[in-house]
Amino acid sequence: MKILPVVGLATLFFPAIANAYYDYEPVNRDNYVGIRIHKNDNIAFRFETSNENGTTIRDDSFGIGAYVGNRLTSHIKIEFETLYNSGREKKYNNDFSFNVWSNMLNLYVYQQIESAVEPYFGLGIGVSGLWGDVSGDINLSDSTADMSWSAMLGVNFALNSRIDLNLGLKYQNYGDIKMANTTTEIDATEIYIGAAYKFGL
């Protein structure tokens, strides 16, 4: 994916840039809040009828989320994230659409490099609210809540002692929704960018 070379180069050069342009000293600011914009690369809403006249939505849409977290140790942090996503497609004389509101508890393992760069890997588990609708020749709709899970890989960049920039790649399974006698699954591979404000209590 195009974001991976950018993240790799930034990881290599950002510590030197940070040291050259400002005197960065790590401060005990273990709590943070932030926002993220998610680019959904082929978020999938799979719907199949009994006669197999179905569809798979692969919608390159955007999602938006907010999060709050805490650095438990120098290598582990925990985070709560709430995120909204949606998708829509017209196919077989039907309009297929869905909306997702996920609420995730994420655990990350990270490593600071010269206090300015922070590669990380994370896993998340939570619950998503799912709303699905098919209208046209077929008319079905339903809503439910289901278990969700995710895996993340990314890098934080300390712009200064208060603000972090966050880039990452994530796979998320949002769960299943039953519509009449069918069951559909919603999942996505996403890239995201975010910013966090760090503070201490």
C-alpha positions, 0 to 999 in steps of 0.5 A, a space after each residue: 500500500 502507498 502509505 507504507 513507504 511514507 511511514 517507513 521513511 518518516 520513521 527513519 528521518 523524524 528523530 533527526 528532524 525533531 532534534 534539529 528543530 526543537 529541543 524535545 524532552 519526554 514529559 510524563 504525560 501518560 493520558 491522551 485524547 485524539 481524533 482519527 480519519 479512516 480511509 476504508 479500502 474496500 470495506 465489505 458488506 456481503 449479502 447473498 440471497 437463497 438463490 445466490 443473487 446477491 452482492 458484495 459492497 466494496 466501498 472506498 469511503 471514509 470513517 471518523 473516530 475519537 479516542 482516549 488512552 493511557 500509557 500504562 508502561 513505557 511499552 504498553 498503552 490502552 485505548 478506548 475508540 469510538 468510530 463511525 463507518 458506512 457504505 452504499 451501492 446500487 446493484 441488481 435493481 436494489 440499493 444496498 447500504 449499511 452503517 456501523 458504529 463501533 466501540 473498541 478497547 485497544 491494547 498496543 505494544 510500542 517502542 519509543 525511538 529517541 522520544 520522537 517516533 513510536 512504532 506500535 502493534 495493537 489488537 482491539 475487541 469491542 461491540 459494533 452497532 450494525 444497520 443494514 438495508 436493501 431496498 428495490 426488488 428486494 426489501 430487507 432491513 435490520 439492525 443488531 449489535 455484534 462483537 468486533 475485533 481488529 488488528 493495527 500496525 502504525 507509527 506515532 510521531 511526536 510533533 512536540 511535547 503535547 501533540 502526536 501525529 498518528 499513521 496506521 493500517 488496520 483490519 477490522 471485523 465489525 461483525 455479522 447482521 442477519 437480514 431475513 434468512 441471510 447473514 452478512 458480514 462487515 469487515 474492512 482494511 483501513 488506513 488512518 491518520 490522527 492527532 492526539 493531545 497528551 496531558 498528565 493528571 
